[in-house]
Amino acid sequence: MIPKLHYISQGNSPKAHLDHIQNACAAGAELVVLNLQNSSEKKYLKIVKQAREITSHFQTRLIISAHYKIAKELKVDGIHLDFTSPCPTIIRKELLPWQLIGATANNLQDCETYIEKEVDYIYLAPFRAKEDIQGTPLGLNGFTAITEALKTETPIIGVGGITTTDVTAILETGISGVGVSDEITQDFNTIKTFNQLLTASSTEEQRHSFQ
């Protein structure tokens, strides 16, 4: 079962990313994504080792971007694919059986393709326009249309400019959880609020299912 809240790291340097991951873990994040781009493989390996030390201490899951060989070597919890990554079915053969594979989609067709390739979760993005996320902003209507068409058990995680005030409405669209960068990095105490909102939704779902 994948956590409903994903902290996606950000920062102006590798140290900033690591500091933010440390703060997120200390504040109760169950899963973090090391979202560091444009590093050489050697440098990235070193940074992932440091991130792994932090997340292991807090028993937090760690997802890294694209580098599946490093993911396997350091036994991180999974990888998140980018647009240049090989097919998920190829990568699956290279990873350990328990490691997660995720990918980002902006439309129904991309989601269907990734589900067919048996990824473990999908980031549906962006919710709002963001400079660092490609694609048309989907909003609540886009999230609803795609989740209703998919009818999948694969977790669909909403990403892109999401704040605590959006969570309840987003979950009503059928989205499984949220991935957040900005709001959490600005105040790591919001992790508690996000978790409370996401847990409240789970409790409500269970209450209805027993009726």
Secondary structure as the mmCIF struct_conf table of DSSP 4:
data_model
#
loop_
_struct_conf.conf_type_id
_struct_conf.id
_struct_conf.beg_label_comp_id
_struct_conf.beg_label_asym_id
_struct_conf.beg_label_seq_id
_struct_conf.end_label_comp_id
_struct_conf.end_label_asym_id
_struct_conf.end_label_seq_id
BEND BEND1 LYS A 4 LYS A 4
STRN STRN1 LEU A 5 ILE A 8
BEND BEND2 ASN A 12 SER A 13
HELX_RH_AL_P HELX_RH_AL_P1 PRO A 14 ALA A 26
TURN_TY1_P TURN_TY1_P1 ALA A 27 GLY A 28
BEND BEND3 GLU A 30 GLU A 30
STRN STRN2 LEU A 31 LEU A 34
BEND BEND4 ASN A 38 ASN A 38
HELX_RH_AL_P HELX_RH_AL_P2 GLU A 41 PHE A 58
TURN_TY1_P TURN_TY1_P2 GLN A 59 GLN A 59
STRN STRN3 ARG A 61 SER A 65
BEND BEND5 ALA A 66 ALA A 66
HELX_RH_AL_P HELX_RH_AL_P3 TYR A 68 LEU A 74
TURN_TY1_P TURN_TY1_P3 LYS A 75 LYS A 75
BEND BEND6 ASP A 77 ASP A 77
STRN STRN4 GLY A 78 HIS A 80
TURN_TY1_P TURN_TY1_P4 PHE A 83 THR A 84
BEND BEND7 SER A 85 SER A 85
HELX_LH_PP_P HELX_LH_PP_P1 PRO A 86 CYS A 87
HELX_RH_AL_P HELX_RH_AL_P4 PRO A 88 GLU A 94
BEND BEND8 LEU A 95 LEU A 95
TURN_TY1_P TURN_TY1_P5 PRO A 97 TRP A 98
STRN STRN5 LEU A 100 ALA A 105
BEND BEND9 ASN A 106 ASN A 107
HELX_RH_AL_P HELX_RH_AL_P5 LEU A 108 GLU A 116
TURN_TY1_P TURN_TY1_P6 LYS A 117 GLU A 118
BEND BEND10 ASP A 120 ASP A 120
STRN STRN6 TYR A 121 LEU A 124
BEND BEND11 PHE A 127 ARG A 128
STRN STRN7 LYS A 130 LYS A 130
TURN_TY1_P TURN_TY1_P7 GLU A 131 ASP A 132
STRN STRN8 ILE A 133 ILE A 133
BEND BEND12 GLY A 135 GLY A 135
HELX_RH_AL_P HELX_RH_AL_P6 GLY A 139 LEU A 150
BEND BEND13 GLU A 153 THR A 154
STRN STRN9 ILE A 156 VAL A 159
BEND BEND14 GLY A 160 GLY A 161
HELX_RH_3T_P HELX_RH_3T_P1 THR A 164 ASP A 166
HELX_RH_AL_P HELX_RH_AL_P7 VAL A 167 LEU A 171
TURN_TY1_P TURN_TY1_P8 GLU A 172 GLY A 174
STRN STRN10 GLY A 177 VAL A 180
BEND BEND15 SER A 181 SER A 181
HELX_RH_AL_P HELX_RH_AL_P8 ASP A 182 GLN A 186
TURN_TY1_P TURN_TY1_P9 PHE A 188 ASN A 189
HELX_RH_AL_P HELX_RH_AL_P9 THR A 190 SER A 209
TURN_TY1_P TURN_TY1_P10 PHE A 210 PHE A 210
#
